[in-house]
């Protein structure tokens, strides 16, 4: 049990300290406490037993607060983490979950570690690096293995550079994955409805094409060919999700967008599975199919304990798979799509727009690039002109503080900096139930601090994400001066605001305590976030 709600026993010394003892014992066991103190009399109230007056709740709460600090949530926080050498403590990389805990605990009790560090100190180093550089990436080994269709092969130990490919590899096998992305904005109809049938058919086509590439491809080393031929994984991703939301007139953080996000990935997963099953019907299942979760009737959403919508007949597909198997061990892996999205004029992957206007510099000069959906809407409303362009530039690509723009348009064109990262993480989990590899999930925090980042990581981990964070994107610590010239003199606007792909990570955003002890302040922020994981989001 982790949450406890208490009522003050009585408005007396005995009642106050009996309740305090209960709080201490619960806190000792790492329980979270809620306490109501409605019965405590107000400051200055008469106390018959002593013929004195009450000091009120503030002095009493100080006692409770100091007790909580002393008990420190059970003392099980900030214990040691043991760093081990694989030569002396073998097998840790080969296991996960309870097996890892048992082996790690065994080695630790035997003293088979090279060094021990405080867990919060290690966490502090990770967070500090992420705030300063945007890395290291964050993946969760247990989730990657527990929800993998390659469980029967062995332990998955790493991902690719972009953190969306999570496949089994060994000294004899080099994991390989062929990728393709689907522009999901192309399936929005003129009446703002979505063509899921067409999306499913395209998903099937992409699956068949990627499957052919496995056989036709060039492999630089034999171990790569061996792995790809045996397991036949593919990776289907998307681009233009933000564009699809805009075309459907759905704000990115709305319930409608959240539902569409899940249904799009449910459809792609269904189509890919159906096509892979049809391939298996004629060509046979992949070599290592027997024993995998799919061979037991367990699909990705089953591993997330999620029930799919009524959009597709999953029961019929499961029966078909039970009869014929599937040709590919893995199917979906949403990747960054930075280059291909630019070619098609879409926003990349499943990300929100970073900005609505920015300056691009090329050899021939510089020019403003505007979100073409916003340009269309403002033009239709008669609001687009040079003044509007300069105003958006002045607001660094945001339209939220421009009075001339209607509220519904503002809601539709929120940038990633204006959308709750909690909503971003929740949408990642919603589609994660239909992603059998992982997803390149960037996190955007304008001014990151140790508390916010700790809360964000724990929230993503609790949601069951495989990739908790690809890059941490931040805003520059300081904005250079912008020069917007009067139209009568020049139409040229010079802006040094962020480009959509900026990876600026300003270390100066670390908050310094008033006494100058930055590390102590940040450690306290981490400890606070560990105890109140959702409060800093």
C-alpha positions in Angstrom: 0.0 0.0 0.0 1.3 3.4 -0.8 -1.4 6.0 0.1 -2.8 6.7 3.5 -5.5 9.3 4.6 -5.6 10.2 8.3 -7.9 12.2 10.6 -6.5 14.0 13.7 -7.5 11.9 16.7 -8.4 14.7 18.9 -7.8 18.4 19.6 -5.5 17.6 22.5 -1.8 16.9 23.2 -2.6 13.2 23.3 -4.6 13.3 20.1 -2.0 15.4 18.2 1.0 13.2 19.3 -0.8 9.9 18.8 -1.6 11.0 15.2 2.0 12.1 14.8 3.2 8.7 15.8 0.9 7.1 13.2 2.3 9.4 10.5 5.9 8.5 11.5 5.2 4.8 11.3 3.5 5.1 8.0 6.3 7.3 6.6 8.9 4.9 7.9 7.3 2.3 5.5 7.5 4.7 2.6 3.7 5.5 2.6 2.3 8.7 1.2 0.2 10.6 3.8 -2.8 12.9 3.7 -3.9 14.4 6.9 -7.0 16.4 7.8 -6.7 18.7 10.9 -10.1 20.4 10.8 -10.6 19.7 14.6 -7.6 21.8 15.7 -8.8 25.0 17.3 -7.8 28.4 16.0 -5.0 30.7 17.3 -6.0 32.4 20.5 -8.8 29.9 21.4 -9.2 29.2 25.1 -7.9 25.9 26.5 -9.9 24.9 29.6 -7.4 22.3 30.8 -4.5 24.7 31.1 -6.4 28.0 31.3 -4.3 29.1 28.4 -4.8 29.9 24.7 -4.1 27.8 21.6 -1.1 28.5 19.3 -3.1 27.4 16.3 -2.0 25.0 13.6 1.2 26.5 12.3 3.5 25.5 15.3 1.9 22.0 15.2 2.5 21.6 11.5 6.2 22.5 12.1 6.4 19.5 14.4 4.8 17.3 11.8 7.1 18.6 9.1 10.2 18.1 11.2 9.1 14.6 12.0 8.6 13.8 8.4 12.1 15.1 7.5 13.6 13.0 10.3 11.9 9.8 9.3 12.7 10.5 5.7 10.1 8.2 4.1 11.5 5.1 5.7 15.2 5.6 5.2 15.0 3.4 2.1 15.6 6.4 -0.1 19.1 7.2 -1.4 20.6 3.9 -0.6 23.6 2.6 -2.4 23.7 1.4 -6.0 26.4 -1.1 -6.7 28.5 -0.9 -9.9 29.8 -4.3 -11.0 32.3 -5.6 -13.5 30.8 -8.2 -15.9 34.0 -10.3 -15.5 33.5 -10.8 -11.8 29.7 -10.5 -11.8 28.5 -12.2 -15.0 25.0 -12.6 -16.2 23.4 -9.3 -15.2 23.1 -8.1 -18.8 21.4 -11.4 -19.7 18.4 -11.0 -17.5 15.7 -8.5 -16.5 12.9 -8.1 -14.1 12.8 -10.3 -11.0 15.7 -12.4 -12.3 17.9 -9.3 -12.5 16.9 -8.2 -9.0 17.7 -11.7 -7.6 21.1 -11.9 -9.3 22.0 -8.3 -8.5 21.0 -8.7 -4.8 23.1 -11.9 -4.6 26.2 -10.3 -6.0 25.7 -7.3 -3.8 25.4 -9.4 -0.6 28.6 -11.3 -1.7 30.4 -8.0 -2.1 31.1 -8.6 -5.8 30.9 -5.0 -6.8 33.6 -2.6 -7.9 32.1 0.6 -6.4 29.0 1.8 -4.6 27.4 5.2 -5.1 24.3 6.7 -3.6 21.4 6.1 -5.8 20.3 9.8 -5.8 23.9 10.8 -6.6 23.9 8.6 -9.7 20.4 9.9 -10.6 21.7 13.5 -10.1 24.5 12.9 -12.6 22.1 11.6 -15.2 19.7 14.5 -14.8 22.5 17.0 -14.8 23.9 15.6 -18.1 20.4 15.7 -19.6 19.8 19.3 -18.6 23.2 20.4 -20.0 23.4 18.3 -23.2 19.9 16.8 -23.9 21.3 13.2 -23.3 21.7 10.4 -22.3 18.7 8.8 -23.8 16.4 7.0 -21.4 15.1 3.5 -22.1 13.6 1.0 -19.6 15.0 -2.5 -20.0 12.2 -4.3 -18.2 9.5 -2.7 -20.4 11.5 -3.3 -23.6 11.7 -7.0 -22.7 8.4 -7.6 -21.0 6.5 -6.2 -24.0 8.6 -7.7 -26.8 7.5 -10.3 -29.2 11.2 -11.5 -29.3 11.0 -12.7 -25.6 11.6 -16.2 -26.7 15.0 -15.3 -28.3 16.7 -13.9 -25.2 17.3 -10.6 -23.4 17.2 -7.4 -25.4 20.1 -5.3 -24.3 20.2 -2.1 -26.3 18.4 0.0 -28.9 19.5 1.8 -32.0 20.7 5.4 -32.0 17.1 6.8 -32.3 15.8 4.6 -29.5 12.9 3.1 -31.5 14.5 -0.2 -32.6 14.6 -2.7 -29.7 15.6 -6.1 -31.0 17.5 -9.2 -29.8 21.2 -9.3 -30.6 24.0 -11.7 -29.7 27.7 -12.3 -30.7 26.4 -14.4 -33.5 23.5 -12.1 -34.6 23.5 -8.4 -35.5 20.0 -7.1 -35.3 18.8 -5.3 -38.4 15.6 -3.4 -39.2 14.3 -1.9 -42.4 12.1 1.2 -41.9 9.4 3.2 -43.6 7.0 5.9 -42.5 3.4 6.6 -43.5 2.2 10.2 -43.9 -0.9 9.9 -41.7 -2.2 13.4 -42.7 -2.9 12.1 -46.2 -5.9 10.1 -44.9 -8.0 13.1 -43.7 -11.1 13.6 -45.8 -12.5 16.9 -46.9 -15.3 16.6 -44.4 -12.7 16.3 -41.6 -13.3 12.6 -41.1 -10.5 10.0 -41.2 -10.1 7.2 -43.7 -9.0 4.3 -41.5 -9.7 1.7 -44.2 -7.3 3.4 -46.6 -4.7 3.7 -43.9 -5.0 0.0 -43.1 -4.5 -0.9 -46.8 -1.4 1.3 -47.0 0.0 -0.3 -43.8 -0.4 -3.7 -45.5 1.3 -2.5 -48.6 4.3 -1.1 -46.6 4.5 -4.3 -44.7 4.8 -6.4 -47.9 7.4 -4.0 -49.4 9.6 -4.0 -46.2 9.3 -7.8 -46.1 10.6 -8.0 -49.7 13.5 -5.7 -48.8 14.7 -8.3 -46.2 15.3 -10.8 -49.0 16.6 -8.4 -51.6 18.9 -6.3 -49.3 22.7 -6.1 -49.2 24.2 -7.2 -45.9 27.7 -5.9 -45.1 28.3 -8.8 -42.6 27.1 -12.3 -42.4 25.8 -12.0 -38.8 23.4 -9.2 -39.9 21.9 -11.4 -42.7 21.6 -14.4 -40.4 19.6 -12.3 -37.9 17.3 -10.6 -40.4 16.5 -13.8 -42.2 15.7 -15.7 -39.0 13.5 -13.1 -37.3 12.4 -10.8 -40.2 11.6 -7.6 -38.1 10.4 -4.4 -39.8 9.8 -1.0 -38.5 6.8 1.1 -39.7 6.6 4.7 -38.4 4.6 7.8 -39.2 4.9 11.4 -40.0 2.5 14.3 -40.1 0.4 13.4 -37.0 0.3 17.1 -36.0 -0.8 18.0 -39.5 -3.6 15.4 -39.3 -4.8 16.9 -36.1 -4.9 20.4 -37.6 -6.8 19.1 -40.7 -9.3 17.4 -38.4 -9.6 20.7 -36.5 -8.4 19.0 -33.3 -6.1 20.7 -30.8 -3.1 18.5 -30.2 -3.9 18.1 -26.5 -7.6 17.5 -26.9 -9.5 14.3 -26.1 -10.3 14.0 -29.9 -6.6 14.0 -30.8 -5.8 11.5 -28.1 -8.4 9.1 -29.4 -7.3 9.6 -33.1 -3.7 9.1 -32.1 -4.5 5.7 -30.6 -6.8 4.7 -33.5 -4.2 5.6 -36.1 -1.6 3.3 -34.5 -4.2 0.6 -33.8 -5.0 0.6 -37.5 -1.4 0.5 -38.7 -0.7 -2.4 -36.3 -3.8 -4.2 -37.4 -2.9 -3.8 -41.1 0.7 -4.8 -40.6 -0.3 -7.9 -38.6 -2.9 -8.9 -41.2 -0.4 -8.5 -44.1 2.3 -10.4 -42.2 -0.2 -13.2 -41.5 -1.2 -13.4 -45.2 2.5 -13.6 -46.1 3.0 -16.4 -43.6 0.0 -18.2 -45.1 1.9 -18.5 -48.4 5.6 -18.3 -47.3 5.4 -19.7 -43.8 6.1 -17.9 -40.5 9.5 -16.6 -39.7 12.1 -19.2 -38.4 11.9 -18.4 -34.7 8.2 -17.9 -34.5 7.4 -20.8 -32.2 7.3 -19.7 -28.6 6.9 -16.0 -29.2 4.0 -14.2 -27.6 2.1 -13.8 -30.9 2.3 -17.6 -31.4 0.5 -17.9 -28.0 -2.2 -15.4 -29.0 -0.6 -12.5 -27.1 -0.5 -9.3 -29.1 1.2 -6.0 -28.1 -1.9 -4.5 -26.6 -2.4 -7.6 -24.4 1.1 -6.9 -22.9 -0.1 -3.4 -22.0 -3.4 -4.7 -20.6 -5.3 -2.5 -23.0 -8.5 -3.3 -24.8 -8.5 -2.1 -28.4 -11.5 -0.2 -29.9 -14.2 -1.7 -32.0 -12.6 -0.3 -35.1 -11.3 -3.7 -36.2 -12.1 -7.3 -35.7 -9.2 -8.4 -33.5 -10.8 -11.7 -32.5 -11.0 -12.8 -36.2 -7.4 -11.7 -36.8 -6.1 -13.7 -33.8 -7.8 -16.8 -35.1 -6.2 -16.3 -38.5 -2.8 -15.8 -36.9 -3.3 -18.9 -34.7 -3.8 -20.9 -38.0 -1.0 -19.4 -40.1 1.4 -17.4 -37.8 3.1 -14.2 -39.0 6.0 -13.6 -41.3 7.7 -10.9 -39.2 8.6 -10.9 -35.6 8.3 -7.1 -35.1 6.3 -4.5 -37.1 6.0 -1.0 -35.7 8.8 1.4 -34.7 8.0 5.1 -35.1 11.2 6.9 -36.0 12.2 10.6 -36.1 11.5 11.1 -39.9 13.5 14.4 -39.9 14.5 14.2 -43.6 11.5 12.5 -45.2 9.0 14.7 -43.4 10.8 17.7 -44.8 10.6 16.3 -48.3 6.8 15.8 -48.0 6.3 19.1 -46.2 4.9 17.4 -43.1 5.7 17.9 -39.4 8.0 15.1 -38.3 6.9 11.9 -36.7 4.2 12.2 -34.0 5.6 15.5 -32.6 3.7 18.8 -32.2 4.9 21.8 -34.1 8.0 23.3 -32.5 7.1 26.8 -33.8 4.7 28.3 -36.3 7.3 30.5 -38.1 11.1 30.5 -38.2 13.9 31.9 -40.4 15.8 29.5 -42.6 19.2 30.5 -43.8 20.6 29.1 -47.1 23.3 30.1 -49.5 21.0 32.4 -51.5 19.9 34.2 -48.3 17.3 33.8 -45.6 13.6 33.5 -45.7 10.7 32.9 -43.3 9.1 29.5 -43.2 5.5 29.6 -42.0 3.3 26.7 -40.8 1.3 26.4 -44.0 -1.9 25.4 -42.2 -1.8 28.5 -40.1 -1.0 30.6 -43.1 -4.1 29.2 -44.8 -6.4 29.8 -41.8 -5.2 33.3 -41.2 -5.5 34.2 -44.9 -9.1 32.9 -45.0 -9.8 35.0 -41.9 -8.3 38.1 -43.6 -5.7 38.3 -40.8 -2.5 37.5 -42.7 -0.3 40.4 -43.6 3.2 41.7 -43.0 2.3 43.0 -39.6 1.0 39.6 -38.5 4.1 37.9 -39.8 6.4 40.2 -37.9 4.2 39.8 -34.7 4.5 36.0 -34.9 8.3 36.3 -35.4 8.4 38.7 -32.4 6.6 36.1 -30.3 9.1 33.4 -31.4 6.6 31.4 -33.5 3.8 31.5 -30.9 0.3 33.0 -31.5 -1.0 32.6 -28.0 -0.6 36.2 -27.1 -1.8 37.8 -30.3 -5.3 39.4 -29.6 -6.3 39.5 -33.3 -6.3 35.7 -33.6 -9.5 33.8 -32.5 -9.3 31.5 -29.5 -10.1 28.3 -31.5 -7.2 29.0 -33.9 -4.9 29.6 -30.9 -5.9 26.2 -29.5 -5.2 24.5 -32.8 -1.7 26.0 -33.2 -0.2 25.5 -29.8 3.5 24.8 -30.1 5.2 22.0 -28.2 6.3 24.5 -25.6 2.7 25.3 -24.9 1.5 21.7 -24.5 1.7 19.8 -21.2 4.5 17.2 -21.4 2.2 15.1 -19.3 -0.2 15.0 -22.2 2.6 14.1 -24.6 3.7 11.2 -22.4 0.1 10.0 -22.0 -0.4 10.0 -25.8 2.9 8.1 -26.2 1.5 5.4 -23.8 -1.8 5.3 -25.7 -0.2 4.5 -29.0 2.5 2.3 -27.2 -0.1 -0.4 -26.9 0.1 -0.9 -30.6 3.9 -0.4 -31.1 5.8 -3.7 -30.7 9.2 -2.1 -30.9 9.5 1.4 -29.4 9.2 5.1 -30.4 11.6 8.0 -30.7 10.1 10.2 -28.0 11.6 13.7 -27.6 10.7 15.6 -24.4 10.4 19.4 -24.6 10.9 21.5 -21.5 11.6 25.2 -22.0 13.4 25.6 -18.7 14.2 22.2 -17.3 15.2 21.7 -13.6 16.0 18.6 -11.6 12.5 18.4 -10.0 10.6 18.6 -13.3 12.8 16.2 -15.1 12.7 13.6 -12.3 8.9 13.8 -12.2 8.7 13.5 -16.0 10.9 10.3 -16.0 9.0 8.6 -13.3 5.7 9.5 -14.9 6.8 7.9 -18.2 8.1 4.9 -16.4 4.9 4.4 -14.5 3.0 4.6 -17.8 5.0 1.6 -19.1 6.9 3.4 -21.8 9.8 1.5 -23.4 11.6 4.7 -24.4 11.3 7.3 -21.7 13.2 10.0 -23.6 15.1 10.3 -26.8 16.4 13.9 -26.7 15.6 16.5 -24.1 14.8 19.7 -26.1 15.1 23.0 -24.3 14.9 26.7 -25.2 18.0 28.8 -25.3 18.9 30.3 -21.9 18.9 33.8 -23.4 17.3 35.2 -26.5 19.4 37.3 -28.9 18.0 40.7 -29.9 15.5 40.5 -32.7 15.4 43.3 -35.3 12.1 43.8 -37.1 12.3 46.7 -39.5 9.4 49.0 -40.4 7.7 47.9 -43.6 8.1 51.4 -45.1 11.8 50.9 -45.0 12.2 47.2 -45.6 10.2 44.0 -45.7 13.2 42.0 -44.5 12.8 40.6 -41.0 15.9 39.2 -39.2 15.1 36.7 -36.5 17.3 34.5 -34.4 14.7 32.4 -32.8 14.9 28.7 -32.6 14.5 26.5 -35.7 12.3 23.5 -35.4 15.2 21.1 -35.1 17.1 23.1 -32.5 18.9 21.0 -29.9 19.9 23.9 -27.7 20.3 22.8 -24.2 21.2 25.7 -21.9 23.1 24.6 -18.8 22.4 28.0 -17.2 18.8 26.9 -16.7 19.9 25.0 -13.6 18.5 26.9 -10.7 21.0 28.1 -8.1 19.9 28.2 -4.4 20.2 31.5 -2.6 23.2 30.2 -0.6 25.0 29.3 -3.9 24.9 25.6 -3.2 23.6 24.4 -6.6 24.2 20.7 -6.0 22.4 20.7 -2.6 19.4 22.5 -4.2 19.2 20.1 -7.1 19.5 17.0 -4.8 16.6 18.4 -2.7 14.6 18.9 -5.9 15.2 15.3 -6.9 14.3 14.0 -3.5 11.1 16.1 -3.5 10.2 14.8 -6.9 10.8 11.2 -6.0 8.3 11.5 -3.1 5.8 13.6 -5.2 6.4 12.2 -8.6 3.5 13.9 -10.4 3.7 17.3 -8.7 6.4 18.8 -10.9 5.0 17.9 -14.2 
